[in-house]
Amino acid sequence: MRTLATVAVLVPVGALPFDFGRYHADGVGGAGAVAASSAAAMGSGTSSTTTSTSATASTGGGCSAPKTPAAMACPPQCASCPGVVTCSINCSNGCAGNTVTCPAGFNCVFDCSGGNCQGAQFQCPADYSCLLNCGGSNGCKNASLACDGGPCSMACSGSAGVCSGATVACGTGKCSATCNGASKPTLNCGSSCMCGKC
């Protein structure tokens, strides 16, 4: 008599384009940390929920594949450069009311997970991925994100008023907002190849 064995095959989840899969806003209200890898994003139920929401908003459509920056030295305005191609700009010391521009030639993450970004104007790179990560009470209130040709997103935590009055001016690339609470930004889709609102 032969015994048949059942084999379960686990297929790993493929990495999403930089900005929507590898970085996310902490969905537990208050300050959140920017996750530096898709593995870290899978570390808690709340974070993985945010990642899947972002994936839905940024897949499909008639968009071309995002460009990959060439590795360069980390510019001084970047707090760190994950993978050598992404500039993480930390606004913990306050970006409120200022214009903050991503350096040329990099993917960009504007980290406002600790708040301090009220009324700030964020300028994305011309061709690469861009994310504004918002957390804290009124953290990105009245802030604006100006997108360009690459994938672009604003991620809002569940904190009170975190993205109240905030706007996203989409470029020609994928454009989205993800929200873990009632506070939502306004998306101006323009000529975006795919636009996904909260």
Contacts in CASP RR format, 6 or more apart in sequence:
PFRMAT RR
TARGET T0000
AUTHOR 0000-0000-0000
METHOD contacts of the structure
MODEL  1
MRTLATVAVLVPVGALPFDFGRYHADGVGGAGAVAASSAAAMGSGTSSTT
TSTSATASTGGGCSAPKTPAAMACPPQCASCPGVVTCSINCSNGCAGNTV
TCPAGFNCVFDCSGGNCQGAQFQCPADYSCLLNCGGSNGCKNASLACDGG
PCSMACSGSAGVCSGATVACGTGKCSATCNGASKPTLNCGSSCMCGKC
13 38 0 8 1.000
13 42 0 8 1.000
14 38 0 8 1.000
15 21 0 8 1.000
15 22 0 8 1.000
15 38 0 8 1.000
16 22 0 8 1.000
16 38 0 8 1.000
16 51 0 8 1.000
16 54 0 8 1.000
16 55 0 8 1.000
16 58 0 8 1.000
17 58 0 8 1.000
17 65 0 8 1.000
17 66 0 8 1.000
17 129 0 8 1.000
17 151 0 8 1.000
18 66 0 8 1.000
18 85 0 8 1.000
18 86 0 8 1.000
18 107 0 8 1.000
18 129 0 8 1.000
18 151 0 8 1.000
19 107 0 8 1.000
19 109 0 8 1.000
19 129 0 8 1.000
19 130 0 8 1.000
19 131 0 8 1.000
19 151 0 8 1.000
19 152 0 8 1.000
19 153 0 8 1.000
20 51 0 8 1.000
20 54 0 8 1.000
20 55 0 8 1.000
20 57 0 8 1.000
20 58 0 8 1.000
20 129 0 8 1.000
20 131 0 8 1.000
20 151 0 8 1.000
20 153 0 8 1.000
20 174 0 8 1.000
20 176 0 8 1.000
21 38 0 8 1.000
21 41 0 8 1.000
21 51 0 8 1.000
21 54 0 8 1.000
21 55 0 8 1.000
22 35 0 8 1.000
22 36 0 8 1.000
22 37 0 8 1.000
22 38 0 8 1.000
22 41 0 8 1.000
22 82 0 8 1.000
23 34 0 8 1.000
23 35 0 8 1.000
23 36 0 8 1.000
23 41 0 8 1.000
23 109 0 8 1.000
23 131 0 8 1.000
23 133 0 8 1.000
23 155 0 8 1.000
24 34 0 8 1.000
24 35 0 8 1.000
24 41 0 8 1.000
24 47 0 8 1.000
24 50 0 8 1.000
24 51 0 8 1.000
24 54 0 8 1.000
24 133 0 8 1.000
24 155 0 8 1.000
24 178 0 8 1.000
25 32 0 8 1.000
25 50 0 8 1.000
25 113 0 8 1.000
25 133 0 8 1.000
25 134 0 8 1.000
25 135 0 8 1.000
25 155 0 8 1.000
25 156 0 8 1.000
25 157 0 8 1.000
25 178 0 8 1.000
25 180 0 8 1.000
26 32 0 8 1.000
26 33 0 8 1.000
26 46 0 8 1.000
26 47 0 8 1.000
26 113 0 8 1.000
26 135 0 8 1.000
26 157 0 8 1.000
27 46 0 8 1.000
27 47 0 8 1.000
27 50 0 8 1.000
27 157 0 8 1.000
27 158 0 8 1.000
27 180 0 8 1.000
28 46 0 8 1.000
28 157 0 8 1.000
28 158 0 8 1.000
29 135 0 8 1.000
29 136 0 8 1.000
29 157 0 8 1.000
29 158 0 8 1.000
29 159 0 8 1.000
29 162 0 8 1.000
29 180 0 8 1.000
30 114 0 8 1.000
30 135 0 8 1.000
30 136 0 8 1.000
30 137 0 8 1.000
30 157 0 8 1.000
30 158 0 8 1.000
30 159 0 8 1.000
31 113 0 8 1.000
31 114 0 8 1.000
31 115 0 8 1.000
31 135 0 8 1.000
31 136 0 8 1.000
32 113 0 8 1.000
32 114 0 8 1.000
32 135 0 8 1.000
32 136 0 8 1.000
32 157 0 8 1.000
33 113 0 8 1.000
34 88 0 8 1.000
34 109 0 8 1.000
34 111 0 8 1.000
34 113 0 8 1.000
34 133 0 8 1.000
35 41 0 8 1.000
35 47 0 8 1.000
36 82 0 8 1.000
37 82 0 8 1.000
38 51 0 8 1.000
40 47 0 8 1.000
41 47 0 8 1.000
41 48 0 8 1.000
41 50 0 8 1.000
41 51 0 8 1.000
42 48 0 8 1.000
42 51 0 8 1.000
46 180 0 8 1.000
50 155 0 8 1.000
50 178 0 8 1.000
50 180 0 8 1.000
53 178 0 8 1.000
54 153 0 8 1.000
54 155 0 8 1.000
54 176 0 8 1.000
54 178 0 8 1.000
57 153 0 8 1.000
57 176 0 8 1.000
57 177 0 8 1.000
57 178 0 8 1.000
57 196 0 8 1.000
58 151 0 8 1.000
58 153 0 8 1.000
58 174 0 8 1.000
58 176 0 8 1.000
58 194 0 8 1.000
58 196 0 8 1.000
60 194 0 8 1.000
61 193 0 8 1.000
61 194 0 8 1.000
62 193 0 8 1.000
62 194 0 8 1.000
63 151 0 8 1.000
63 173 0 8 1.000
63 174 0 8 1.000
63 193 0 8 1.000
63 194 0 8 1.000
64 193 0 8 1.000
66 128 0 8 1.000
66 129 0 8 1.000
66 150 0 8 1.000
66 151 0 8 1.000
66 174 0 8 1.000
67 127 0 8 1.000
67 128 0 8 1.000
67 150 0 8 1.000
68 85 0 8 1.000
69 85 0 8 1.000
69 86 0 8 1.000
69 105 0 8 1.000
69 106 0 8 1.000
69 107 0 8 1.000
69 128 0 8 1.000
70 85 0 8 1.000
70 105 0 8 1.000
71 83 0 8 1.000
71 84 0 8 1.000
71 85 0 8 1.000
72 84 0 8 1.000
72 85 0 8 1.000
72 105 0 8 1.000
72 106 0 8 1.000
74 80 0 8 1.000
74 81 0 8 1.000
74 84 0 8 1.000
74 87 0 8 1.000
75 81 0 8 1.000
75 87 0 8 1.000
75 103 0 8 1.000
75 106 0 8 1.000
77 87 0 8 1.000
77 89 0 8 1.000
77 103 0 8 1.000
78 87 0 8 1.000
78 88 0 8 1.000
78 89 0 8 1.000
78 103 0 8 1.000
78 106 0 8 1.000
79 88 0 8 1.000
79 89 0 8 1.000
79 90 0 8 1.000
79 111 0 8 1.000
80 88 0 8 1.000
81 87 0 8 1.000
81 88 0 8 1.000
81 106 0 8 1.000
82 88 0 8 1.000
85 106 0 8 1.000
85 107 0 8 1.000
86 106 0 8 1.000
86 107 0 8 1.000
86 108 0 8 1.000
86 109 0 8 1.000
86 129 0 8 1.000
87 102 0 8 1.000
87 103 0 8 1.000
87 106 0 8 1.000
87 107 0 8 1.000
87 108 0 8 1.000
87 109 0 8 1.000
88 109 0 8 1.000
88 111 0 8 1.000
89 95 0 8 1.000
89 100 0 8 1.000
89 102 0 8 1.000
89 108 0 8 1.000
89 109 0 8 1.000
89 110 0 8 1.000
89 111 0 8 1.000
90 111 0 8 1.000
91 100 0 8 1.000
91 110 0 8 1.000
91 111 0 8 1.000
91 112 0 8 1.000
91 114 0 8 1.000
91 115 0 8 1.000
91 116 0 8 1.000
91 117 0 8 1.000
91 120 0 8 1.000
92 111 0 8 1.000
92 114 0 8 1.000
92 115 0 8 1.000
92 116 0 8 1.000
93 116 0 8 1.000
94 116 0 8 1.000
94 117 0 8 1.000
95 110 0 8 1.000
95 112 0 8 1.000
95 116 0 8 1.000
95 117 0 8 1.000
95 120 0 8 1.000
95 122 0 8 1.000
96 116 0 8 1.000
96 117 0 8 1.000
96 118 0 8 1.000
96 119 0 8 1.000
96 120 0 8 1.000
97 118 0 8 1.000
97 119 0 8 1.000
97 120 0 8 1.000
97 121 0 8 1.000
98 120 0 8 1.000
98 121 0 8 1.000
99 120 0 8 1.000
99 121 0 8 1.000
99 122 0 8 1.000
99 123 0 8 1.000
100 110 0 8 1.000
100 120 0 8 1.000
100 121 0 8 1.000
100 122 0 8 1.000
100 123 0 8 1.000
101 122 0 8 1.000
101 123 0 8 1.000
102 108 0 8 1.000
102 110 0 8 1.000
102 122 0 8 1.000
102 123 0 8 1.000
102 124 0 8 1.000
102 125 0 8 1.000
102 130 0 8 1.000
103 125 0 8 1.000
104 125 0 8 1.000
104 126 0 8 1.000
105 125 0 8 1.000
105 127 0 8 1.000
105 128 0 8 1.000
106 125 0 8 1.000
106 128 0 8 1.000
107 125 0 8 1.000
107 128 0 8 1.000
107 129 0 8 1.000
107 130 0 8 1.000
108 124 0 8 1.000
108 125 0 8 1.000
108 128 0 8 1.000
108 129 0 8 1.000
108 130 0 8 1.000
108 131 0 8 1.000
109 130 0 8 1.000
109 131 0 8 1.000
109 133 0 8 1.000
110 117 0 8 1.000
110 122 0 8 1.000
110 130 0 8 1.000
110 131 0 8 1.000
110 132 0 8 1.000
110 133 0 8 1.000
110 145 0 8 1.000
111 133 0 8 1.000
112 120 0 8 1.000
112 132 0 8 1.000
112 133 0 8 1.000
112 134 0 8 1.000
112 135 0 8 1.000
112 139 0 8 1.000
112 140 0 8 1.000
112 143 0 8 1.000
113 133 0 8 1.000
113 134 0 8 1.000
113 135 0 8 1.000
113 136 0 8 1.000
113 157 0 8 1.000
114 135 0 8 1.000
114 136 0 8 1.000
114 139 0 8 1.000
115 134 0 8 1.000
115 135 0 8 1.000
115 136 0 8 1.000
115 137 0 8 1.000
115 138 0 8 1.000
115 139 0 8 1.000
115 140 0 8 1.000
115 162 0 8 1.000
116 139 0 8 1.000
117 132 0 8 1.000
117 134 0 8 1.000
117 139 0 8 1.000
117 140 0 8 1.000
117 143 0 8 1.000
118 138 0 8 1.000
118 139 0 8 1.000
118 140 0 8 1.000
118 141 0 8 1.000
118 142 0 8 1.000
118 143 0 8 1.000
119 140 0 8 1.000
119 141 0 8 1.000
119 142 0 8 1.000
119 143 0 8 1.000
119 144 0 8 1.000
120 140 0 8 1.000
120 143 0 8 1.000
120 144 0 8 1.000
121 143 0 8 1.000
121 144 0 8 1.000
121 146 0 8 1.000
122 132 0 8 1.000
122 143 0 8 1.000
122 144 0 8 1.000
122 145 0 8 1.000
122 146 0 8 1.000
123 146 0 8 1.000
124 130 0 8 1.000
124 145 0 8 1.000
124 146 0 8 1.000
124 147 0 8 1.000
124 148 0 8 1.000
124 149 0 8 1.000
124 150 0 8 1.000
124 152 0 8 1.000
125 148 0 8 1.000
125 150 0 8 1.000
126 148 0 8 1.000
126 149 0 8 1.000
127 148 0 8 1.000
127 149 0 8 1.000
127 150 0 8 1.000
128 150 0 8 1.000
129 150 0 8 1.000
129 151 0 8 1.000
129 152 0 8 1.000
130 145 0 8 1.000
130 147 0 8 1.000
130 148 0 8 1.000
130 150 0 8 1.000
130 151 0 8 1.000
130 152 0 8 1.000
130 153 0 8 1.000
131 152 0 8 1.000
131 153 0 8 1.000
131 154 0 8 1.000
131 155 0 8 1.000
132 140 0 8 1.000
132 143 0 8 1.000
132 145 0 8 1.000
132 153 0 8 1.000
132 154 0 8 1.000
132 155 0 8 1.000
133 155 0 8 1.000
134 140 0 8 1.000
134 143 0 8 1.000
134 154 0 8 1.000
134 155 0 8 1.000
134 156 0 8 1.000
134 157 0 8 1.000
134 162 0 8 1.000
134 163 0 8 1.000
134 166 0 8 1.000
135 156 0 8 1.000
135 157 0 8 1.000
135 158 0 8 1.000
135 159 0 8 1.000
135 162 0 8 1.000
136 157 0 8 1.000
136 159 0 8 1.000
136 162 0 8 1.000
137 159 0 8 1.000
137 160 0 8 1.000
137 161 0 8 1.000
137 162 0 8 1.000
138 159 0 8 1.000
138 160 0 8 1.000
138 161 0 8 1.000
138 162 0 8 1.000
138 164 0 8 1.000
139 159 0 8 1.000
139 161 0 8 1.000
139 162 0 8 1.000
139 163 0 8 1.000
140 154 0 8 1.000
140 156 0 8 1.000
140 162 0 8 1.000
140 163 0 8 1.000
140 166 0 8 1.000
140 185 0 8 1.000
141 161 0 8 1.000
141 162 0 8 1.000
141 163 0 8 1.000
141 164 0 8 1.000
141 165 0 8 1.000
141 166 0 8 1.000
142 164 0 8 1.000
142 165 0 8 1.000
142 166 0 8 1.000
143 163 0 8 1.000
143 166 0 8 1.000
143 167 0 8 1.000
144 166 0 8 1.000
144 167 0 8 1.000
144 168 0 8 1.000
144 169 0 8 1.000
145 152 0 8 1.000
145 154 0 8 1.000
145 166 0 8 1.000
145 167 0 8 1.000
145 168 0 8 1.000
145 169 0 8 1.000
145 185 0 8 1.000
146 169 0 8 1.000
147 168 0 8 1.000
147 169 0 8 1.000
147 170 0 8 1.000
147 171 0 8 1.000
147 173 0 8 1.000
147 175 0 8 1.000
147 192 0 8 1.000
148 171 0 8 1.000
148 172 0 8 1.000
149 171 0 8 1.000
149 172 0 8 1.000
149 173 0 8 1.000
150 171 0 8 1.000
150 172 0 8 1.000
150 173 0 8 1.000
150 174 0 8 1.000
151 173 0 8 1.000
151 174 0 8 1.000
151 175 0 8 1.000
152 168 0 8 1.000
152 170 0 8 1.000
152 171 0 8 1.000
152 173 0 8 1.000
152 174 0 8 1.000
152 175 0 8 1.000
152 176 0 8 1.000
153 168 0 8 1.000
153 174 0 8 1.000
153 175 0 8 1.000
153 176 0 8 1.000
153 177 0 8 1.000
153 178 0 8 1.000
154 163 0 8 1.000
154 166 0 8 1.000
154 168 0 8 1.000
154 176 0 8 1.000
154 177 0 8 1.000
154 178 0 8 1.000
154 185 0 8 1.000
155 177 0 8 1.000
155 178 0 8 1.000
156 162 0 8 1.000
156 163 0 8 1.000
156 166 0 8 1.000
156 177 0 8 1.000
156 178 0 8 1.000
156 179 0 8 1.000
156 180 0 8 1.000
156 181 0 8 1.000
156 183 0 8 1.000
156 184 0 8 1.000
156 185 0 8 1.000
156 198 0 8 1.000
157 180 0 8 1.000
157 181 0 8 1.000
158 179 0 8 1.000
158 180 0 8 1.000
158 181 0 8 1.000
158 182 0 8 1.000
158 183 0 8 1.000
159 183 0 8 1.000
160 183 0 8 1.000
161 182 0 8 1.000
161 183 0 8 1.000
162 181 0 8 1.000
162 183 0 8 1.000
163 177 0 8 1.000
163 179 0 8 1.000
163 183 0 8 1.000
163 184 0 8 1.000
163 185 0 8 1.000
164 183 0 8 1.000
165 185 0 8 1.000
165 186 0 8 1.000
166 185 0 8 1.000
166 186 0 8 1.000
167 185 0 8 1.000
167 186 0 8 1.000
167 187 0 8 1.000
167 188 0 8 1.000
168 175 0 8 1.000
168 177 0 8 1.000
168 185 0 8 1.000
168 186 0 8 1.000
168 187 0 8 1.000
168 188 0 8 1.000
169 188 0 8 1.000
170 187 0 8 1.000
170 188 0 8 1.000
170 189 0 8 1.000
170 190 0 8 1.000
170 191 0 8 1.000
170 192 0 8 1.000
170 195 0 8 1.000
171 190 0 8 1.000
171 191 0 8 1.000
171 192 0 8 1.000
172 191 0 8 1.000
172 192 0 8 1.000
172 193 0 8 1.000
173 192 0 8 1.000
173 193 0 8 1.000
173 194 0 8 1.000
174 192 0 8 1.000
174 193 0 8 1.000
174 194 0 8 1.000
175 187 0 8 1.000
175 189 0 8 1.000
175 192 0 8 1.000
175 194 0 8 1.000
175 195 0 8 1.000
175 196 0 8 1.000
176 187 0 8 1.000
176 194 0 8 1.000
176 195 0 8 1.000
176 196 0 8 1.000
176 197 0 8 1.000
177 184 0 8 1.000
177 185 0 8 1.000
177 187 0 8 1.000
177 196 0 8 1.000
177 197 0 8 1.000
177 198 0 8 1.000
178 198 0 8 1.000
179 185 0 8 1.000
179 198 0 8 1.000
184 197 0 8 1.000
184 198 0 8 1.000
185 198 0 8 1.000
187 195 0 8 1.000
187 196 0 8 1.000
187 197 0 8 1.000
189 195 0 8 1.000
189 196 0 8 1.000
END
